[in-house]
Amino acid sequence: MTTTKAPTGPMLDERADDSSVWLARRAGIPAVWARYTELVVDRGEGSWVITDDGDRYLDYTCGIGVTNTGHAHPRVAAAIAEQAGKIIHAQQNILYHKPGLELHERLPSYFPGARGDTAEGSAAGDAAGDAAGDARGRDDIGLFLSNSGAEAIEAAVKLAKIATHRPAVVAFRGGFHGRTHGTMSLTSSAIKNRGHYEPLLASAYFAPYPYPLRNPTGRDEASARAWTMSQLDELFAALVYPEDVAAFLVEPVLGEGGYVVPPDGFLPALRDLADRHGILLIVDEVQSGYGRTGRFFATEWSGVLPDIVVMAKGIASGMPLSGILAPKDLLAKFPPGAHGGTYGGNAVSCAAALATLDVFEDEGLVARAETLGHRLLNGLRDAAAGHSHVAEVRGRGLMVGVEFADPDTLAPRPDLAKAVITEALAHRLLLLTCGTWGQVVRIIPPLVTTEQEIDQSVSILTEALAATNPA
């Protein structure tokens, strides 16, 4: 009779009270996963994560902007459990499943302008199949589902190319669009995301993102917008014909590049330029979407109608799901089999996405993000007063950044940003950095956070700024 030797290490069903037992197993995690903490989490509740040792941390990383409904929202968790008990994987090419069919009906109504909440119309021109047109209702908008933000960007770029029969894409400096070979070719938020992988995708071009604080022609919004638009004109004069450009790819609020809110006139000016040359406008709402900025999609702040909206992160409260929204006549440019994926539109993820929409609607999370965002911004600006190395406190809704720089030269100070999040961690507040140099502390609360939690985070950051303020 053959016997199996019992394993000697800790097993998953052991309930060890000491995190060190679990941390001893971390050698199996590849170093490519750069780490912010060494915490071993047991569970999450709303704005909080609870470690294996029972310590509670206020999680204002939100899983990098994913858990907008908070950790383990009861309605989302129940929807996941119910669907998992029915069928987990019902592959899109083979079967229809009810959560997916309902999501394809429901989510298009959130396309900017589909509810009459976007002021301006647009037209991408004959070369793009008149994809944008005027404001559209939900019946005119289609949905394609995939798994990750990068996959959704890939789908959007492929759709733009096949619809326009053009080879080039123009993205913006500081943008982050993913880590696949194609998406990192369009990413410029930091060299670590694309360095040493050359050659990358051809016909990918960049223009500066309008970043008033670091604008070379002046720190006001008008100068920043004018600089960006002039550089696009120069790009077309020097490097690529506009009639060869399939799409502009832009974040309505810059994410990994520093949580930069562009001037109000930027997206309308970009829309106008796109219309003049038959170029599609793709908005990357992976991090700024799903209520994060106080609008369901951040593009809505501008009144602009995009051609393609890319979404992920908050779409299913932590389950892997992403997608693109676009007019159905544009999506129809994809013939059967031209794009797809094994796991796209997973049944359990779609159930979570439907429950997420229910929570958004019933709990008023979009309006809540705008209201609490004002409270957070005002509190942080008060906290930063007198700290000369805080170059700017900026944001929209609950997408807030604090940039650190030398007060005389604006040289980035990533050391101060890192010191602040380290100090915050010591007070059990979880934060992240962003920006090309890592010089920005980003604050990303779940949209279910409370006024008391906002105030607690401001209090901790006030202490962290005092503790790390250079002499």
C-alpha positions as CSV (number, residue, x, y, z in Angstrom):
1,M,0.0,0.0,0.0
2,T,1.4,3.4,-1.0
3,T,1.2,6.2,1.6
4,T,1.7,9.9,1.1
5,K,4.0,11.7,3.5
6,A,2.2,14.5,5.3
7,P,3.5,18.0,4.5
8,T,5.4,19.7,7.2
9,G,4.7,23.4,6.4
10,P,1.6,25.3,7.4
11,M,-1.4,24.4,5.4
12,L,-4.2,26.6,4.1
13,D,-6.7,25.2,6.5
14,E,-4.6,26.0,9.6
15,R,-5.8,29.1,11.4
16,A,-2.4,30.4,12.6
17,D,-2.7,33.5,14.7
18,D,0.8,34.6,13.9
19,S,1.4,36.4,10.6
20,S,5.0,35.3,10.7
21,V,3.9,31.8,9.9
22,W,2.4,33.0,6.6
23,L,5.2,35.5,5.9
24,A,7.6,32.6,6.0
25,R,6.0,31.4,2.7
26,R,6.5,34.7,0.8
27,A,9.6,33.5,-1.0
28,G,7.2,31.9,-3.5
29,I,6.0,35.4,-4.6
30,P,8.2,36.7,-7.5
31,A,10.1,39.9,-6.8
32,V,8.5,41.5,-9.9
33,W,5.5,42.2,-7.6
34,A,7.0,45.4,-6.0
35,R,5.5,45.7,-2.5
36,Y,4.1,48.5,-0.4
37,T,3.5,46.5,2.8
38,E,4.3,43.1,4.4
39,L,0.8,42.7,5.8
40,V,-1.0,39.4,5.7
41,V,-4.7,40.1,5.3
42,D,-7.5,37.9,6.7
43,R,-10.5,39.8,5.5
44,G,-11.9,43.2,4.4
45,E,-14.9,45.1,5.6
46,G,-15.9,48.4,3.8
47,S,-13.0,50.8,4.0
48,W,-10.9,48.5,6.2
49,V,-8.7,45.4,5.9
50,I,-8.0,43.2,8.9
51,T,-4.8,41.3,9.2
52,D,-4.2,37.8,10.3
53,D,-3.1,39.3,13.6
54,G,-6.4,41.2,14.0
55,D,-5.0,44.7,13.2
56,R,-7.3,47.0,11.3
57,Y,-6.0,49.3,8.6
58,L,-7.9,52.0,6.8
59,D,-7.5,51.1,3.2
60,Y,-7.3,54.2,1.0
61,T,-5.5,52.3,-1.8
62,C,-8.8,50.6,-2.7
63,G,-6.9,47.8,-4.4
64,I,-5.5,50.5,-6.8
65,G,-8.9,52.0,-7.4
66,V,-10.8,48.7,-7.6
67,T,-13.0,48.2,-4.5
68,N,-15.2,51.3,-5.0
69,T,-18.1,49.6,-3.2
70,G,-15.7,48.7,-0.3
71,H,-14.3,45.3,0.6
72,A,-16.7,42.4,0.5
73,H,-19.9,44.5,0.1
74,P,-22.7,42.1,1.3
75,R,-24.7,42.5,-1.9
76,V,-21.8,41.9,-4.2
77,A,-20.6,39.0,-2.1
78,A,-24.0,37.4,-2.1
79,A,-24.3,37.8,-5.9
80,I,-20.9,36.1,-6.4
81,A,-21.9,33.2,-4.1
82,E,-25.3,32.7,-5.8
83,Q,-23.9,32.7,-9.3
84,A,-20.9,30.5,-8.3
85,G,-23.4,27.9,-7.1
86,K,-25.1,27.8,-10.6
87,I,-22.3,28.0,-13.1
88,I,-18.8,29.7,-13.0
89,H,-17.5,29.5,-16.5
90,A,-20.0,29.8,-19.4
91,Q,-17.7,30.7,-22.3
92,Q,-19.0,33.5,-24.5
93,N,-18.5,31.7,-27.9
94,I,-20.4,28.7,-26.6
95,L,-23.1,29.7,-24.2
96,Y,-25.2,32.7,-23.1
97,H,-25.6,33.3,-19.4
98,K,-28.2,35.5,-17.7
99,P,-25.8,37.9,-15.8
100,G,-24.0,38.6,-19.1
101,L,-27.1,39.2,-21.1
102,E,-28.4,41.6,-18.4
103,L,-25.1,43.4,-18.2
104,H,-25.0,43.9,-21.9
105,E,-28.4,45.6,-21.7
106,R,-27.8,47.6,-18.6
107,L,-24.2,49.0,-18.8
108,P,-24.6,50.9,-22.1
109,S,-26.9,53.3,-20.4
110,Y,-23.9,54.7,-18.5
111,F,-22.1,55.7,-21.7
112,P,-21.5,59.5,-21.5
113,G,-24.5,61.2,-23.0
114,A,-26.7,58.2,-23.1
115,R,-28.7,59.6,-20.2
116,G,-28.7,63.1,-21.5
117,D,-25.9,64.1,-19.1
118,T,-23.3,65.2,-21.6
119,A,-23.6,68.7,-23.2
120,E,-21.7,68.4,-26.5
121,G,-22.0,66.1,-29.4
122,S,-19.3,65.0,-31.8
123,A,-18.6,63.2,-35.0
124,A,-15.5,61.3,-35.8
125,G,-16.0,61.6,-39.5
126,D,-16.5,59.4,-42.5
127,A,-13.2,57.5,-42.1
128,A,-14.4,56.3,-38.7
129,G,-17.8,55.3,-39.9
130,D,-19.4,58.4,-38.2
131,A,-18.9,56.4,-35.0
132,A,-19.6,59.1,-32.4
133,G,-22.4,61.1,-33.9
134,D,-24.7,63.1,-31.6
135,A,-25.7,62.0,-28.1
136,R,-26.9,58.5,-28.2
137,G,-29.3,56.5,-26.2
138,R,-28.6,53.1,-24.5
139,D,-30.0,51.2,-27.5
140,D,-27.3,52.7,-29.7
141,I,-24.4,51.7,-27.5
142,G,-22.7,48.3,-27.4
143,L,-20.5,46.5,-24.9
144,F,-17.5,44.1,-25.3
145,L,-16.3,42.4,-22.2
146,S,-12.8,41.2,-21.3
147,N,-10.7,40.6,-18.1
148,S,-8.3,43.3,-17.4
149,G,-7.7,47.0,-18.2
150,A,-4.9,46.2,-20.5
151,E,-7.1,43.7,-22.4
152,A,-9.7,46.4,-22.8
153,I,-7.2,48.9,-24.1
154,E,-6.0,46.3,-26.6
155,A,-9.6,45.8,-27.8
156,A,-10.2,49.5,-28.1
157,V,-7.0,50.1,-30.2
158,K,-7.7,47.1,-32.4
159,L,-11.3,48.4,-33.0
160,A,-10.0,51.8,-33.9
161,K,-7.5,50.4,-36.4
162,I,-10.0,48.1,-38.1
163,A,-12.7,50.8,-38.2
164,T,-10.5,53.5,-39.7
165,H,-7.9,51.4,-41.6
166,R,-5.2,53.6,-40.1
167,P,-2.0,52.4,-38.4
168,A,-1.1,55.0,-35.8
169,V,-2.2,55.9,-32.3
170,V,-1.4,59.1,-30.4
171,A,-1.2,58.8,-26.6
172,F,-0.2,61.3,-23.9
173,R,2.9,61.6,-21.8
174,G,2.4,60.3,-18.3
175,G,-0.4,58.0,-19.4
176,F,-0.6,54.4,-18.2
177,H,-2.5,51.9,-20.3
178,G,-1.2,48.5,-19.3
179,R,1.7,46.1,-19.3
180,T,1.0,43.9,-22.4
181,H,3.4,44.4,-25.3
182,G,0.9,46.6,-27.1
183,T,-0.4,48.6,-24.2
184,M,3.1,49.4,-22.7
185,S,4.0,50.7,-26.1
186,L,1.3,53.4,-25.4
187,T,2.4,53.9,-21.8
188,S,4.8,56.6,-20.6
189,S,4.0,57.1,-16.9
190,A,7.4,55.7,-15.9
191,I,10.3,53.9,-17.6
192,K,9.9,50.8,-15.3
193,N,6.8,50.0,-17.3
194,R,8.4,49.8,-20.7
195,G,12.2,49.9,-20.4
196,H,14.3,47.0,-21.7
197,Y,11.4,45.6,-23.8
198,E,12.2,47.3,-27.0
199,P,11.4,47.2,-29.9
200,L,7.8,48.1,-29.0
201,L,4.7,48.6,-31.1
202,A,5.3,50.8,-34.1
203,S,3.3,53.9,-35.0
204,A,2.8,54.9,-31.3
205,Y,3.2,58.6,-30.8
206,F,3.1,60.8,-27.7
207,A,2.1,64.4,-27.0
208,P,2.4,66.1,-23.6
209,Y,-0.5,65.8,-21.2
210,P,-1.7,69.2,-20.0
211,Y,-0.1,69.4,-16.5
212,P,-0.3,73.0,-15.3
213,L,2.2,72.5,-12.4
214,R,4.9,71.3,-14.7
215,N,4.0,73.1,-17.9
216,P,7.0,74.7,-19.6
217,T,5.1,77.8,-20.8
218,G,3.3,78.7,-17.6
219,R,1.5,77.1,-14.7
220,D,-2.0,78.3,-15.5
221,E,-4.6,76.1,-17.2
222,A,-4.8,78.1,-20.4
223,S,-1.1,77.9,-21.0
224,A,-1.0,74.1,-20.3
225,R,-3.9,73.5,-22.7
226,A,-2.4,75.7,-25.4
227,W,1.0,73.9,-25.1
228,T,-0.5,70.5,-25.5
229,M,-2.5,71.5,-28.5
230,S,0.5,73.2,-30.1
231,Q,2.5,70.0,-29.6
232,L,-0.2,68.0,-31.3
233,D,0.0,70.4,-34.3
234,E,3.8,70.0,-34.3
235,L,3.5,66.2,-34.1
236,F,1.3,66.2,-37.3
237,A,3.8,68.6,-39.0
238,A,6.9,66.6,-38.1
239,L,6.2,62.9,-37.4
240,V,2.9,61.5,-38.5
241,Y,0.1,62.6,-40.9
242,P,-3.2,63.1,-39.1
243,E,-4.9,61.0,-41.8
244,D,-2.7,58.0,-40.6
245,V,-3.9,58.3,-37.0
246,A,-6.6,55.9,-36.0
247,A,-7.2,57.2,-32.4
248,F,-6.2,59.5,-29.7
249,L,-5.9,57.5,-26.4
250,V,-6.3,59.7,-23.3
251,E,-7.0,59.4,-19.6
252,P,-9.7,62.0,-18.6
253,V,-7.7,62.3,-15.3
254,L,-4.1,61.2,-15.5
255,G,-3.7,58.1,-13.2
256,E,-0.3,56.5,-12.6
257,G,1.3,59.7,-14.1
258,G,0.4,61.7,-11.1
259,Y,-3.4,62.2,-10.6
260,V,-3.4,65.3,-12.8
261,V,-6.7,66.9,-13.6
262,P,-6.4,68.5,-17.0
263,P,-7.8,72.0,-17.8
264,D,-11.5,72.0,-18.5
265,G,-11.1,72.9,-22.1
266,F,-8.6,70.2,-23.0
267,L,-10.9,67.3,-23.9
268,P,-13.3,69.5,-26.0
269,A,-10.3,70.8,-27.9
270,L,-9.0,67.3,-28.4
271,R,-12.5,66.2,-29.6
272,D,-12.5,69.1,-32.1
273,L,-9.1,68.1,-33.4
274,A,-10.2,64.5,-33.7
275,D,-13.3,65.5,-35.7
276,R,-11.3,67.6,-38.1
277,H,-9.1,64.7,-39.0
278,G,-11.5,61.7,-38.7
279,I,-9.7,60.4,-35.7
280,L,-11.4,58.3,-33.0
281,L,-11.3,59.5,-29.4
282,I,-10.7,56.6,-26.9
283,V,-11.0,57.6,-23.2
284,D,-9.2,55.3,-20.7
285,E,-11.5,55.3,-17.7
286,V,-9.9,52.3,-16.1
287,Q,-8.9,54.2,-13.0
288,S,-11.0,57.4,-13.3
289,G,-14.3,55.6,-14.0
290,Y,-17.1,54.1,-12.0
291,G,-17.8,57.1,-9.9
292,R,-14.3,57.8,-8.8
293,T,-14.3,61.5,-9.7
294,G,-17.9,62.3,-8.8
295,R,-19.2,61.4,-12.2
296,F,-19.8,57.8,-13.4
297,F,-17.2,58.4,-16.0
298,A,-14.7,61.3,-15.6
299,T,-15.2,62.3,-19.2
300,E,-18.6,63.6,-18.2
301,W,-17.0,66.6,-16.5
302,S,-15.9,67.9,-19.9
303,G,-19.2,67.5,-21.7
304,V,-17.4,65.6,-24.5
305,L,-18.8,62.5,-26.2
306,P,-16.0,59.9,-26.8
307,D,-16.0,57.2,-29.4
308,I,-14.8,54.4,-27.1
309,V,-14.9,54.2,-23.3
310,V,-12.5,51.7,-21.7
311,M,-13.3,50.5,-18.2
312,A,-12.1,48.0,-15.7
313,K,-11.1,48.2,-12.0
314,G,-14.3,49.3,-10.2
315,I,-16.6,47.5,-12.7
316,A,-17.1,44.3,-10.6
317,S,-15.8,45.3,-7.1
318,G,-12.7,43.2,-7.3
319,M,-13.7,40.4,-9.7
320,P,-11.7,40.3,-12.9
321,L,-13.7,42.1,-15.6
322,S,-13.2,44.9,-18.0
323,G,-14.7,46.1,-21.2
324,I,-15.3,48.8,-23.8
325,L,-18.4,50.8,-24.6
326,A,-18.9,52.1,-28.1
327,P,-21.7,52.8,-30.6
328,K,-23.0,49.6,-32.0
329,D,-22.2,50.6,-35.5
330,L,-18.6,51.1,-34.5
331,L,-18.4,47.7,-32.6
332,A,-19.9,46.1,-35.7
333,K,-16.6,46.8,-37.5
334,F,-15.3,43.8,-35.6
335,P,-16.3,40.8,-37.7
336,P,-17.0,37.5,-35.9
337,G,-13.8,36.0,-34.7
338,A,-11.7,39.2,-35.1
339,H,-11.4,39.6,-31.3
340,G,-12.3,37.6,-28.2
341,G,-10.9,35.7,-25.2
342,T,-11.6,32.6,-23.2
343,Y,-12.7,34.2,-19.9
344,G,-14.2,37.5,-21.1
345,G,-17.6,38.2,-19.6
346,N,-17.2,35.5,-17.0
347,A,-20.6,34.6,-15.4
348,V,-19.5,35.2,-11.8
349,S,-17.8,38.5,-12.7
350,C,-20.9,39.7,-14.6
351,A,-23.1,38.9,-11.5
352,A,-20.7,40.9,-9.4
353,A,-20.9,43.8,-11.9
354,L,-24.7,43.8,-11.8
355,A,-24.6,43.9,-8.0
356,T,-22.0,46.7,-8.2
357,L,-24.4,48.8,-10.3
358,D,-27.2,48.1,-7.8
359,V,-25.1,49.4,-5.0
360,F,-24.0,52.5,-7.0
361,E,-27.6,53.3,-7.7
362,D,-29.2,52.5,-4.4
363,E,-26.5,54.1,-2.2
364,G,-25.9,57.1,-4.4
365,L,-22.1,56.5,-4.6
366,V,-21.4,58.8,-7.5
367,A,-22.8,61.9,-5.7
368,R,-21.2,60.6,-2.5
369,A,-17.8,60.6,-4.2
370,E,-18.2,64.3,-5.2
371,T,-19.3,65.4,-1.7
372,L,-16.7,63.5,0.2
373,G,-14.1,64.5,-2.3
374,H,-14.6,68.1,-1.4
375,R,-14.2,67.3,2.2
376,L,-11.0,65.3,1.6
377,L,-9.5,68.0,-0.7
378,N,-10.3,70.8,1.7
379,G,-8.9,68.9,4.6
380,L,-5.7,68.0,2.8
381,R,-5.1,71.6,1.6
382,D,-5.5,72.8,5.1
383,A,-3.0,70.1,6.3
384,A,-0.5,71.1,3.6
385,A,-0.5,74.8,4.4
386,G,2.9,75.9,5.6
387,H,4.7,72.8,4.1
388,S,6.7,74.3,1.3
389,H,7.6,71.0,-0.2
390,V,4.0,70.2,-1.0
391,A,3.8,71.6,-4.5
392,E,0.2,70.9,-5.0
393,V,-2.9,69.1,-3.6
394,R,-5.2,68.3,-6.5
395,G,-7.9,65.9,-7.5
396,R,-11.5,65.4,-8.5
397,G,-14.0,63.5,-6.3
398,L,-12.2,60.7,-4.4
399,M,-9.2,60.7,-6.8
400,V,-6.7,62.9,-5.0
401,G,-3.0,63.4,-5.2
402,V,-0.4,65.3,-3.1
403,E,2.7,66.2,-5.1
404,F,6.1,66.8,-3.4
405,A,8.8,68.9,-5.0
406,D,11.5,71.3,-4.2
407,P,9.8,74.7,-3.6
408,D,12.4,76.6,-5.6
409,T,13.1,74.3,-8.6
410,L,10.1,71.9,-8.6
411,A,12.6,69.0,-8.7
412,P,10.5,66.0,-7.7
413,R,10.8,64.7,-4.1
414,P,9.9,61.0,-4.2
415,D,11.7,60.6,-0.9
416,L,9.1,62.7,0.8
417,A,6.2,60.9,-0.8
418,K,7.6,57.6,0.3
419,A,8.3,58.9,3.8
420,V,4.7,60.1,4.1
421,I,3.1,56.8,3.1
422,T,5.5,55.0,5.5
423,E,4.5,57.3,8.3
424,A,0.8,56.8,7.4
425,L,1.3,53.0,7.4
426,A,2.7,53.2,11.0
427,H,-0.7,54.9,11.9
428,R,-2.6,52.1,10.0
429,L,-3.5,54.1,6.9
430,L,-2.7,52.5,3.6
431,L,-1.7,54.8,0.7
432,L,0.1,54.5,-2.6
433,T,2.4,56.7,-4.6
434,C,2.3,57.7,-8.3
435,G,3.9,60.1,-10.7
436,T,6.8,59.6,-13.1
437,W,9.3,59.9,-10.2
438,G,7.0,58.5,-7.5
439,Q,6.6,62.0,-6.1
440,V,2.9,62.0,-5.6
441,V,0.9,60.4,-2.7
442,R,-2.4,59.3,-4.1
443,I,-5.5,58.9,-1.9
444,I,-8.1,56.5,-3.3
445,P,-10.8,55.8,-0.8
446,P,-13.7,53.4,-1.5
447,L,-16.8,55.4,-2.4
448,V,-18.6,53.9,0.6
449,T,-16.2,55.6,3.0
450,T,-17.6,57.8,5.8
451,E,-17.0,61.4,6.8
452,Q,-15.4,60.1,10.0
453,E,-13.0,58.0,8.0
454,I,-12.1,60.9,5.7
455,D,-11.4,63.0,8.8
456,Q,-9.3,60.3,10.3
457,S,-7.2,60.0,7.1
458,V,-6.7,63.8,7.1
459,S,-5.6,63.7,10.7
460,I,-3.1,61.0,10.1
461,L,-1.7,62.7,7.0
462,T,-1.4,66.0,9.0
463,E,0.8,64.1,11.4
464,A,2.7,62.4,8.6
465,L,3.4,65.7,6.9
466,A,4.7,67.2,10.2
467,A,6.9,64.2,10.9
468,T,8.5,64.2,7.5
469,N,8.7,68.0,6.8
470,P,12.3,68.8,5.8
471,A,14.2,71.2,8.1
